[in-house]
Structure formats: C-alpha cells, structure tokens
Amino acid sequence: MKVATFLSFQGSLPPVELELLKSFQRSLLSIYPHADLTILTDYGTQPLLKAEGFETFALDVSVDTLLLDRLRGFRKIIETWPPGADCFLFDYDMLILKDLKISEEKVDIAYTIREQLTSQPINGGLVYYKNNIEPLKILEDIIAEFESLPKSEQSWWGDQLALSNVFTRILGRIAGGHHQSGPIKILFLNARNYNFTPFDMDITLSTQMNNLFIKDSIENWLDIDIEEIYLCHFKGPRKHLQLQFEWQYKNNRIYLDHIISQFNQHINNIKNAGEEYLEGLAILHPSINEVNDFSVLSYLNYEQLYGEQESFNKSIFIDHLKKNRDARYLALLSELPPLTSMD
C-alpha cells in the first residue's frame, strides 16, 4: 500500500502542522502498519521534513496552485511506484479510524462524495487509484481539467470542480456506489462515513445544528456513533480539534465527560457572574480550547438555542473579542447573528 500526503510551507514547518502530520501518520500506521508514507512537498520544506524522519518527494509548488500541484505531485510519484500498486492520497488533517477496505472492493478508482452538494460533490481529501494505465488516464484528465479552469478557480475549490466536471462527463451523473466506465471500476464512498467532517465552533450555528456532533441538545455535541466512522477529516478551521480527538479516541472517550462538565460550568459561570466572567473568558478567546469557544457561541446565541430571554448586555464581551481575536476568528465574528455584529 503506497500512501502520499501533501504539506508545503515554502521552507518553514509550523509546529502545529508538524504535529498534525505526525497524528495522521500514527493513525495510518495503526491501521496499515506496512503502509509506505511519502510526503509531497516543496524543495524548501523537504529538508525540514527529512530531519523529522519523513520520506519525502519534492515538487515545484506555487502558493497560487497548491491543490493543483498536490494532484500533479501524486501523479508524478505514482510513476515511481510498482505497477498494480494500491495508491492513496490523503490530506494530513485526517485520522483513519479503521480499515477502509478499498483495495478489497477490486476497484480502480475511489473517492468520497457528498451527494447533497451538487456543484462540488466529490472531495479530494481521500483519493485512490490502482497503478494501471487506464485509471491513470482519468487522473490525467482531471489534472488537465484543473489546469483549464480560470485562475480564480484554481486555488481552493479547483480540485472539486475538476473532479465534478470529469466524472460527470464519464458517468453522466455522480452518485454513491460502484460504477463502470469501460474497463474501469469506480467507487464513490459516502463522505458521512469515509470522510467525516467534525463539528467546529468556526461554523455558523445554522450549519452546526445539522451536524452529527449536535443531536438532541447542546450537551450531546460530541455524541456520534464512532463505529460508523472510518475516517475523520479536520479540514479548514477544524484542525485544532484533531489532536484532542485522537487523544479522546485512544482513551475510550473519557474526554467526553470532561468536555461536557467544563462546558456546563462555563455556562453556569456566565449566567451567575455575568460581565466579569465574560471578560475573563474573552481574554482567553480565541483559543484552541473548543469548550471555551463553544461556550462563547452558545451564550452569544442563547435566545436562539434555548428560546429564553436573557438580559446581559453582550457589547462588553464583543469589545473584548475585538481586542483579543486572531485571524481565525474574523470569519466567525462576521458570520454570527446581527446581535454580535462588528459594525
């Protein structure tokens, strides 16, 4: 089993990103102990990764075409792998929880899909190709489609647009399950199970309420059926959850009791101590502590969530957020309900 992931920071290696990469590697080797992992990277970052003991494959990488260069790099490294090999490309902000069993499906290509997203149903976080001529022609078509997109679409969502365009041409429509295109067997796996995106405080509440981490009540925000999940993807602003999730998963979920207890304590303190406690919490926020973050959002949206009135003037808290926020929370604060407007 040949595995690649992509990490490029143009000659730097942020400690948090390195820890996420190690976290992904631990999860990979715990399920596939004989997997060969190679890091696709730029020439500047390569020696830093080598010093950490990683196998690397250097590429020409531009900050404007990261996802395109990632896909090009995957195609290039496949050329160095044995014919007929099972070739995987994963994002490194992932945890593999159990055997995906893709090679057992006897398919040539596999991706995960979100059928409810009609314009971008296929996610490139999990990619599988059998190293044979016919399936690799489709990979080359996807790269060519990617390269043909307008420059404005090549940066972040370009891979998903290219994937959607190519597979729609090949199959007519994109749907879960097994498909045949000539001699090529294609499998689309359900992203809910094979590319699960966990809840995060940086997503607006209307999105959160439809997420598996939010079920019947706020107290059950981590209540997922872990047996249904093969792979968790901590994409975008969720990266700060990955190490905590890994720790929780390996320790029989005892972290859940701690989180619920801490969350309830935050809410009680907010109710009882009011402005003074909120000021202290605001100084800590933004943090990588998802309990602090979630308590803040819950309180700011208290009336929406609980259908009750509360009289505290939130302007002081908003002022503190303005002073103590970092870039990760700019989008969050702009997307909260009008009561928390930054205007």
Buried (B, 14 or more C-beta within 10 A) or exposed (E): BBBBBBBBBEEEBEEEBBBBBBBBBEBBBEBBEEBEBBBBBBBBBBBBBBEEEBEBBBBEBEEEBBBBBBBBBBBEBBEEBEEEBBBBBBBBBBBBBEEBEBBEBEBBBBBBBBEEEEEBBBBBBBBBBBBBEEBBEBBEBBBEBBBEBEEEBBBEBBBBBBBBBBBEEBBEEBEBEEBEBEEBBBBBBBBBBBBBBBBBBBBBBEEBEEBBBBBEEBEEBBBBEBEEBBBBBBBBBBBBBBBBBBEBBEEEEEBBEEBBEBBBEBBEBBEEEBBEBBBEBBEEBBBEBBBBBBBBBBBBBBEEBEEEEEEBEBEBBBEBBEEBBEEBBEEBBEBBEEEBEEE
